[in-house]
């Protein structure tokens, strides 16, 4: 039986991370570089520039005046944050030609964006310094699923049918059928892409946040955001139930339960704008 | 089922700001969007509080008074409609511990949303 990494072999479309992320990393990690250098790399890619400006002008940010240039966006959002946003708006395009027999990519990305937006709001309530990191972690949490649907469609269908018949969460059915889950596949993909360990652990542990040893807060926030996004039924990655909720993750998040309605309301408000900004060209 | 039945189930009632009245007792701490505490549980509402809620953008709070005759229609939807929505959503939540306070808030939010906009934004494929 193949393991989670085996599924990635031969997946040409997702073999390498969007080049833009690596180029941005190189510049941001170079002590001699400035915000202008970061801006120049982004401005080189008109599609990315348009998506980023659309995103930072959306309800998610609520800036009073329009942000018209990349340099203005950098001065407000920050370079590290903009790098994460560049990843968020670029990664979707890698999956443009996925088969859609089991779950449409639109539905998949809608759920992913709902989770990302919710994770970002929870992080903001916690006053985290880089909320975009949480947005990307939420956006990527189920990224192993389209890989499974593409590389092992027949077994994936068995898992989806079993989850429906036995009324169990899909990740448990995946575990039964494959011996691993989409979280393992997602982690393997992010490892291939050499993405930072914060993102990897948040993705790997989003169903079992207590297993996160290095970045428990990231894992807990994405866990909660995934439960909320599934409850709101904004898109779906194949799951039809609200996944089991780990109350210890909420304790790690450290917010009052009374804040939940406000978080959900804000997530619903920001969701449409985020879908418009980053997924509008999913099919291109 | 009447709205009084709902109130009895829940001990506390969600009351929209417009429907709040002087003398109601706050059941849970009221926080703003950033989580700052505005009003502690147990506070008796005054006219000043009601005006402040509007200013602070608080849309509704939970008040004590499950068996208070004054509270007739505490929710923006009918109790029947809410009960229907809860029945519809319950299977979706079958793997969640419904007594958990976070899940209780989540379920209530989803049920109210479903009751107000049946089938609403569901984009389940």
Interface residues (C-beta under 8 A of the other chain):
Chain A: X103 X104 X106 X107 X110 X125 X167 X168 X169 X224 X227 X228 X231 X232 X233 X234 X235 X236 X240 X241 X242 X243 X244 X245 X247 X250 X255 X256 X257 X258 X259 X260 X261 X262 X264 X265 X266 X268
Chain B: X28 X29 X30 X31 X33 X34 X35 X62 X91 X92 X93 X94 X95 X96 X97 X100 X101 X102 X103 X104 X105 X106 X107 X108 X109 X110 X113 X121 X122 X123 X124 X125
